[in-house]
Amino acid sequence: MRRRRLLFSLLLIAAAGLGTAAAEPPGAAGGGATPAATPLDQVVPAPASVRGGGRAFTLGEGTRIRVPGGSGEAKRIAGYLAGLLRPATGYDLPVTTKGGPDGIVLRLGGRGTGQLGAEGYRLTSGSRSVTISAARPAGLFHGVQTLRQLLPAGVERRSAQRGPWRIAGGTIADSPRYDYRGAMLDVSRHFFTVEQVKRYIDQLAAYKINKLHLHLSDDQGWRIAIDSWPRLATYGGSTQVGGGPGGHYTKDDYREIVRYAADRYLTVVPEIDMPGHTNAALASYAELNCNGQAPPLYTGTNVGFSSLCVPKAVTYDFIDDVIREIAALTPGPYLHIGGDEAHSTSHEDYVAFMDKAQPVVAKYGKTVIGWHQLTGAHPAKGAVAQYWGYDKTGAQEQAQVVDAARNGTRLVLSPADRAYLDMKYDKNTPLGLSWAGYVDAKRSYDWDPGGYLKGAPEASILGVEAPMWTETLSTSAHLEYMAFPRLPGIAELGWSPASTHDWEAYKYRLAAQAPRWEALGINYYRSPEVPWPHRG
């Protein structure tokens, strides 16, 4: 069956003109025949169900985007779609609430949509119209991302391109495997501006990622304003790895990131790492140190040397204030308290600290997430542990996580030698680290979250997340080079049914994304494992 699936996929790709010998990206004007529309099953992440057939839809000068019923959210998504399509097509694409048998139709509700869940959608394409139906707005938005990939890559450009703009006929019924599909951005080792974070959010949204985990504090920098402890940001945020100027988000900056993410159906998960990874806080306030003396700011990359003072009462006043203020800014359900690499905290103090810190998160209405070392303490009821172990992680540590999962702790999987986007691809990669080994595109994709931690109930797996640590990364181009092509694979592991996971077929779908990334100006790594199309 696997060979038959691979042969079928190769035939579809060849028909679409997306093989390794492709002379032109999809949608490019050339002297040959009009390229075939992208087959419905060639998008990333792979859809749950595809039924191809029928005549293709062609986007034209008279196409309207219809929102029957006039839902405010649906109209906003329609406006977003029009904004994506207008520059390259040159078409007006007016958004209307009037019904009609033609155009692009975005419909909330309707027959059978309840079965698609909160994020699922149905896309039906025929000669006169393309209809995306969903039970909830998030589903419509995810359907729009699929529609983008079904159009030629040139549609992503911001200047007029030659068509035709065709969408293959048939039906996709799609919904995610996991509720939690995340990406983490470390803004502490190097600071990234609001605009840079927005750019990354757009890249995540295109592959149906729905959580943005922001690592807001570490030894090298504190990145969020806290009114009750103002020096955290103004002093603790004044540097970064290598000694640069650092920076921090005002509360309005953070609100803008949260709003922008929400408009793209991503939930922001803020992280304040504790009790370790806290030098920026310790340098800002001497009273947080057991000896009452503030250490200097830190611009290196070592870990495990800092700790909040567990016995001091002021430590918990600090935690209460910080969590209270961040929780008030964060509409999502989760708040991450770190808990990894607390090498300067004794086990007894670590357990005592987590016993006091976790209830503070609950006090302010949030669900606590911690790195998987939390399972070595007493995970609170409903807590989520984020597993970042890898092949060299000891059996005892893994067993501790599995036992917690069996006792009700939910897991987000981020194995460092699979999902860490800052790991080098190979020995020649100019950016990133390699302590977890080299992580090429195949290794990043070729694993199953449902069976990864042996003995952990599959129902305990909340989802997956791709972290991006930034010790060596300081620009958007750096982030993109490390994220692409690996990020789409992690997104597919989180979204698509396990039955679709097949590297030999996936690598061709992945290769077909390259012209799209080039149109979007994404700086990606041309992995030798992937049969990229020739650049025209």
C-alpha positions in Angstrom: 0.0 0.0 0.0 2.8 2.4 0.8 4.4 1.9 -2.7 1.0 2.4 -4.3 0.4 5.6 -2.4 3.9 6.8 -3.4 3.3 6.0 -7.1 0.0 7.8 -7.0 1.5 10.9 -5.4 4.3 10.9 -8.0 1.9 10.7 -10.8 -0.2 13.6 -9.4 2.9 15.7 -8.9 4.1 15.0 -12.4 0.7 16.0 -13.7 0.9 19.3 -11.8 4.4 20.1 -13.2 5.9 20.1 -9.8 8.7 17.5 -10.1 12.4 18.1 -9.6 12.9 19.1 -13.2 10.3 21.8 -13.2 11.6 24.7 -15.2 9.1 27.3 -14.0 7.3 27.8 -10.6 3.5 27.2 -10.7 1.7 30.2 -12.2 4.7 31.5 -14.1 4.1 32.7 -17.6 5.9 30.5 -20.2 5.7 29.5 -23.8 4.3 26.0 -23.1 0.9 24.6 -22.2 -1.0 26.0 -19.3 0.1 24.2 -16.1 -2.4 21.9 -14.5 -4.0 23.1 -11.3 -2.4 21.8 -8.1 -4.1 18.5 -7.1 -6.1 18.8 -3.9 -4.0 16.3 -2.0 -0.7 18.1 -2.6 -1.0 20.8 0.1 0.9 21.0 3.4 -0.3 19.9 6.0 -1.9 16.9 4.2 -5.7 17.1 4.4 -7.7 14.4 6.3 -9.9 13.5 3.3 -9.7 14.4 -0.4 -12.1 13.5 -3.3 -10.8 14.9 -6.6 -12.8 15.3 -9.8 -14.8 17.7 -11.8 -13.8 20.9 -13.6 -11.4 23.4 -12.1 -12.5 26.8 -10.9 -10.8 29.9 -12.5 -10.4 33.1 -10.6 -11.3 36.0 -12.9 -11.9 39.7 -13.1 -15.5 39.3 -12.1 -15.0 37.0 -9.2 -16.6 38.0 -5.9 -15.9 36.8 -2.4 -19.3 36.0 -0.9 -20.1 35.8 2.8 -23.7 34.5 3.1 -25.4 35.6 6.3 -22.9 38.4 6.8 -21.1 37.0 9.9 -18.6 39.6 11.2 -15.8 37.1 11.6 -16.5 35.6 8.2 -16.4 39.0 6.6 -13.1 39.8 8.3 -11.6 36.5 7.0 -13.0 37.3 3.5 -11.3 40.7 3.7 -8.0 39.0 4.7 -8.4 36.7 1.7 -9.1 39.5 -0.7 -6.0 41.3 0.6 -3.9 38.3 -0.1 -5.2 37.8 -3.6 -5.6 41.3 -5.0 -1.9 42.4 -5.5 -0.9 39.4 -7.7 -4.1 38.9 -9.6 -4.9 42.6 -10.1 -8.6 41.8 -9.6 -11.0 43.8 -7.4 -12.5 40.7 -5.6 -15.2 42.7 -3.8 -16.5 41.1 -0.6 -20.3 40.9 -0.5 -22.9 39.4 1.8 -25.2 38.7 -1.2 -25.6 35.1 -2.1 -25.0 33.7 -5.5 -23.9 30.6 -7.4 -20.5 31.8 -8.3 -17.2 33.1 -6.9 -15.4 32.2 -3.6 -17.9 31.5 -0.9 -17.1 31.5 2.9 -19.9 30.0 4.9 -20.2 29.5 8.6 -22.5 26.6 9.6 -24.4 24.5 7.2 -25.0 20.8 6.7 -22.4 18.5 8.2 -20.1 21.3 9.4 -20.6 20.3 13.1 -18.6 17.1 12.4 -15.6 19.2 11.4 -15.0 20.5 15.0 -13.7 23.9 16.0 -10.9 24.1 13.4 -12.0 21.9 10.6 -13.4 23.0 7.2 -14.8 21.7 3.9 -13.5 23.1 0.6 -15.6 22.3 -2.5 -14.4 23.4 -5.9 -16.2 23.3 -9.2 -16.3 25.2 -12.4 -18.4 28.2 -11.1 -17.4 28.5 -7.4 -15.1 27.5 -4.5 -16.9 27.1 -1.2 -15.2 26.9 2.2 -17.6 25.8 5.0 -16.8 25.5 8.6 -18.6 25.4 12.0 -16.3 28.0 13.5 -14.3 31.0 12.1 -11.0 29.2 12.8 -12.0 26.5 10.3 -12.8 29.1 7.6 -9.3 30.7 8.2 -7.6 27.3 7.9 -9.6 26.6 4.7 -8.3 29.9 3.3 -4.7 28.7 3.9 -5.5 25.6 1.9 -7.0 27.7 -0.9 -3.8 29.7 -1.1 -1.7 26.6 -1.7 -4.1 25.4 -4.4 -3.5 28.6 -6.4 -0.2 29.1 -8.3 2.7 30.3 -6.1 2.8 33.6 -7.9 -0.4 34.6 -6.0 1.8 35.3 -3.0 3.7 38.1 -4.7 2.8 41.7 -4.0 2.9 42.9 -7.6 0.7 41.9 -10.6 1.5 38.5 -12.1 0.2 36.6 -15.1 -2.3 33.8 -14.4 -4.3 31.7 -15.0 -5.5 31.4 -11.4 -7.0 27.9 -11.3 -8.2 25.7 -8.4 -8.6 22.0 -9.1 -12.1 20.5 -8.8 -13.2 18.3 -6.0 -13.7 18.3 -2.2 -11.5 18.4 0.9 -12.9 17.6 4.3 -10.3 18.4 6.9 -9.8 18.8 10.6 -6.7 18.5 12.9 -5.3 15.5 14.7 -4.2 17.5 17.7 -5.7 20.6 19.4 -2.2 22.0 20.3 0.0 22.8 17.3 2.6 25.2 18.4 5.8 27.1 17.7 8.0 28.7 20.3 10.0 31.9 19.7 12.8 32.8 22.1 12.9 36.6 22.2 15.1 36.6 25.3 18.5 35.4 23.9 18.0 37.9 21.1 15.2 40.4 21.0 12.8 40.5 18.1 10.6 43.5 17.4 6.8 43.4 17.1 7.0 43.5 13.3 9.4 40.6 13.3 7.1 38.6 15.5 4.2 39.4 13.2 6.1 38.2 10.2 6.8 34.9 11.9 3.1 34.7 13.0 2.1 34.9 9.3 4.4 32.1 8.4 3.1 29.9 11.2 -0.6 30.6 10.2 0.1 29.5 6.7 0.6 26.0 8.0 -2.2 25.9 10.5 -0.1 26.4 13.6 -2.4 27.6 16.3 -0.2 28.4 19.3 2.6 31.0 19.6 4.7 30.2 22.7 6.8 33.3 23.5 9.8 32.7 25.7 9.8 36.1 27.4 12.5 35.9 30.1 15.8 34.2 30.5 19.3 34.9 31.8 20.1 37.3 28.9 17.0 39.4 28.9 13.6 40.2 30.3 11.2 41.2 27.5 7.8 42.2 29.0 7.0 45.3 31.0 5.8 44.6 34.5 4.4 47.7 36.2 5.0 46.4 39.8 8.6 45.5 39.0 9.6 48.1 36.3 13.4 47.4 36.3 12.8 43.9 35.0 12.2 45.4 31.5 14.1 48.7 31.6 17.3 47.1 33.1 16.9 43.4 32.8 15.8 43.8 29.1 18.7 46.1 28.2 21.0 43.5 26.7 21.1 40.2 24.9 23.5 37.5 23.8 26.7 39.1 22.6 26.0 42.4 24.4 23.6 44.1 22.0 21.0 46.6 23.1 18.2 44.1 23.8 14.8 45.6 24.1 11.4 44.8 25.6 7.7 44.9 24.8 5.5 47.5 26.4 2.1 46.2 27.5 0.7 47.8 24.4 3.3 46.0 22.3 2.3 42.7 23.8 -1.4 43.4 23.3 -0.7 44.1 19.6 1.1 40.7 19.3 -1.8 39.0 21.0 -4.3 40.8 18.8 -2.4 40.1 15.5 -2.0 36.4 16.5 -5.7 36.1 17.4 -6.7 37.5 14.0 -4.8 34.6 12.5 -6.3 32.1 15.0 -3.1 31.6 17.0 -3.2 31.7 20.8 -0.2 33.3 22.5 1.3 31.2 25.3 3.6 33.5 27.4 6.5 31.9 29.3 8.3 33.3 32.3 11.0 30.7 33.1 11.6 30.0 36.7 13.2 29.2 39.2 16.3 28.9 36.9 17.1 31.0 33.7 16.4 34.1 35.9 19.7 36.1 35.8 18.0 39.1 34.1 15.5 39.3 37.0 18.2 38.7 39.7 20.3 41.5 38.2 17.3 43.8 38.2 16.3 43.3 41.9 18.9 42.4 44.5 16.2 41.2 47.0 15.4 38.2 44.7 18.9 36.8 45.5 19.5 34.8 48.7 22.6 36.9 49.5 20.8 40.2 48.7 23.4 41.1 46.0 22.4 41.6 42.4 24.7 39.8 39.9 25.8 41.6 36.7 23.8 41.3 33.5 24.7 38.3 31.4 25.3 38.1 27.7 26.7 34.6 27.3 25.0 31.3 26.5 25.7 29.0 29.4 22.7 27.6 31.3 21.9 26.4 34.8 23.8 28.9 36.9 20.9 31.1 38.2 18.0 30.6 40.6 15.4 32.6 42.4 15.8 32.3 46.2 13.3 29.6 47.1 13.0 30.3 50.9 12.4 34.1 50.6 8.9 35.4 50.9 9.6 38.2 48.4 10.2 35.6 45.7 6.5 34.6 45.8 5.4 38.3 46.0 7.4 38.7 42.8 5.8 35.6 41.1 2.3 36.7 42.1 2.8 40.1 40.6 4.4 38.9 37.4 1.8 36.2 36.8 -1.1 38.4 37.7 0.0 41.1 35.2 0.8 38.8 32.3 -2.4 36.7 32.9 -4.4 40.0 32.6 -2.8 40.7 29.2 -3.3 37.2 27.9 -6.7 35.9 26.8 -5.6 32.4 26.1 -5.9 29.6 28.6 -2.2 28.8 29.1 0.7 30.3 31.0 4.1 28.7 30.9 6.4 28.8 34.0 9.5 27.0 32.5 11.2 24.9 35.1 14.0 23.4 33.0 17.7 23.3 33.7 17.4 24.5 37.3 20.8 23.1 38.1 21.5 25.7 40.8 18.3 24.7 42.7 18.3 21.7 44.9 15.7 19.0 44.2 14.0 19.8 47.5 13.9 23.5 46.7 12.7 22.8 43.2 9.7 20.8 44.4 8.9 23.3 47.1 9.0 26.1 44.5 6.8 24.4 42.0 4.3 23.5 44.8 4.0 27.3 45.4 4.2 28.6 41.9 1.7 26.4 40.1 -1.3 27.5 42.3 -0.5 31.1 41.5 -1.1 30.3 37.8 -4.5 28.7 38.7 -5.3 31.7 40.9 -5.3 34.0 37.9 -7.4 31.6 35.8 -4.7 29.9 33.6 -3.6 26.4 33.0 0.0 25.8 33.9 2.5 24.5 31.4 6.1 23.6 32.4 9.0 21.9 30.7 9.0 18.2 31.4 11.2 18.6 34.5 7.9 19.7 36.1 7.0 16.0 36.3 9.9 15.5 38.8 7.9 17.7 41.2 4.1 17.5 41.8 2.3 18.5 38.6 -0.9 20.3 39.4 -4.2 18.8 38.3 -4.7 19.6 34.7 -1.0 20.7 34.2 0.7 20.3 30.8 4.3 19.1 30.6 6.3 20.0 27.5 8.7 17.2 26.7 12.0 18.3 25.1 14.1 15.2 25.7 15.9 13.4 22.9 17.6 10.1 22.2 20.2 10.6 25.0 17.6 11.4 27.6 17.8 8.8 30.4 15.3 6.1 30.9 14.5 7.2 34.4 13.6 10.7 33.2 11.5 9.4 30.4 9.7 7.0 32.8 9.0 10.0 35.1 7.2 11.8 32.2 5.3 8.6 31.2 4.1 8.1 34.8 2.9 11.6 35.0 1.0 11.2 31.7 -0.6 8.0 33.1 -1.7 10.0 36.1 -3.4 12.7 34.1 -0.7 15.2 33.1 -1.1 16.1 29.4 2.0 16.3 27.2 3.2 18.6 24.4 6.0 17.0 22.5 9.0 18.9 21.4 11.8 16.4 21.2 15.0 18.4 20.8 16.5 16.1 18.1 13.3 16.2 16.1 11.4 19.5 16.7 14.0 22.0 17.9 14.3 24.4 14.9 17.6 25.9 16.2 19.5 22.6 15.8 21.9 22.6 12.8 20.9 20.7 9.7 24.4 19.3 9.4 28.0 20.1 10.3 28.2 22.9 7.7 25.1 24.8 8.9 26.3 28.4 9.7 23.7 29.0 12.3 22.3 27.1 15.3 23.5 24.6 17.8 24.2 20.9 17.8 24.0 19.6 21.4 21.0 17.4 20.4 22.7 16.3 17.2 22.0 17.3 13.6 18.4 17.5 12.6 17.8 17.3 8.9 14.4 17.8 7.2 13.7 14.1 7.1 14.5 13.5 10.8 12.4 16.4 11.8 9.3 15.0 10.0 9.8 11.2 10.3 8.3 10.4 13.7 4.8 9.8 15.1 3.7 11.9 18.2 1.2 9.3 19.1 3.8 6.6 19.7 6.9 8.6 20.5 7.0 8.2 24.3 6.5 4.5 24.9 4.0 3.8 27.6 2.4 7.3 27.5 -1.3 7.1 26.8 -2.0 8.4 23.3 -4.9 10.4 24.8 -2.4 12.3 27.0 -0.7 13.8 23.9 -2.1 17.4 23.6 0.0 18.1 20.6 3.4 19.2 19.3 5.5 22.3 19.3 8.5 23.4 17.4 10.8 25.6 19.6 13.2 28.2 18.1 16.0 29.1 20.6 18.0 32.1 19.5 21.5 32.0 21.0 22.8 32.3 17.4 19.8 33.9 15.6 19.2 37.6 15.5 17.3 38.4 12.3 14.1 37.3 10.6 16.3 35.8 7.8 18.0 33.6 10.5 14.7 32.4 11.8 13.4 31.6 8.4 16.6 29.7 7.4 16.2 27.4 10.4 12.4 27.1 10.3 12.1 26.3 6.6 11.8 23.5 5.5 11.4 21.9 8.9 8.5 23.9 10.4 5.9 22.7 7.8 6.8 19.1 8.7 6.1 19.6 12.4 2.9 21.4 11.5 1.8 18.4 9.4 2.6 16.0 12.3 0.2 18.1 14.5 -2.6 18.5 11.9 -2.7 15.5 9.6 -3.9 11.9 10.3 -1.1 9.5 11.1 -2.1 7.5 8.0 -0.8 10.3 5.8 2.7 10.4 7.3 5.1 9.1 4.6 8.4 10.9 4.0 8.8 9.6 0.5 5.5 11.2 -0.6 5.8 14.2 1.7 9.2 15.4 0.4 7.6 16.1 -3.0 4.8 18.1 -1.5 7.4 20.0 0.6 9.5 20.7 -2.5 6.5 22.2 -4.2 6.4 24.9 -1.4 9.7 26.4 -2.6 8.3 28.7 -5.3 5.8 30.0 -2.7 8.5 30.7 -0.2 10.5 32.5 -2.8 7.4 34.6 -3.7 7.0 35.5 -0.1 10.7 36.4 0.4 11.3 33.6 2.9 14.9 32.7 3.3 14.9 28.9 3.4 17.5 26.1 3.4 17.6 24.0 0.3 18.0 20.6 2.1 19.7 18.0 -0.2 17.1 15.5 0.9 14.3 17.4 -0.8 13.8 17.3 -4.6 13.4 21.0 -5.0 12.2 22.4 -8.4 14.8 24.1 -10.5 14.9 27.9 -10.1 13.8 29.7 -13.2 
